[in-house]
Amino acid sequence: MREYDLVFAPTACEDLDEILKWLSGAAPEKVPEWYAAVKARIQTLDHLPERCPYAPENGLWGSDELRQLLFQDYPSKYRILFTVTKSTVHILNIRRRRGGSPRSRQPISHAHNYSAHEPLRGIELAVTWLVIWRVKP
């Protein structure tokens, strides 16, 4: 079975950072559990990412197919937005399915906000996570 590399756009790192900050204020005891669960869910994208449906925003910009992976554990339901190119899954955003905290914003433009050659910014945890996923045994 084909295996894909998972690469986080800076916007996804920022989303993860904001979610973890919000959760540590709302329910600090749930942070490790939530983080482990979302990490495991995103990790499933390394095989058959095309199984995920198109996001409602698909087609609003560019020709990249925008897909979504749903994550439904505590504190609420999230959508992980991504594109697939050759052997790479580009994680673009992690958003709440319903409006409200930790932040809401307009759809991002993959071409405008992210380049595969752009250095990652965001929390150290997300960068460490990325490095672990990109290294194959």
Buried (B, 14 or more C-beta within 10 A) or exposed (E): EEEBBBBBBBBBBBBBBBBBEBBEEEEEEBBEEBBEBBBEBBEBBBEEBEEBEEBEBBEEBEEBBBBBBEBEBEBBEBBBBBBBEEEBBBBBBBBBEEEEBBEEEEBBEBEEEBEEEEEBBBBEBBBEBBEEBEEEE
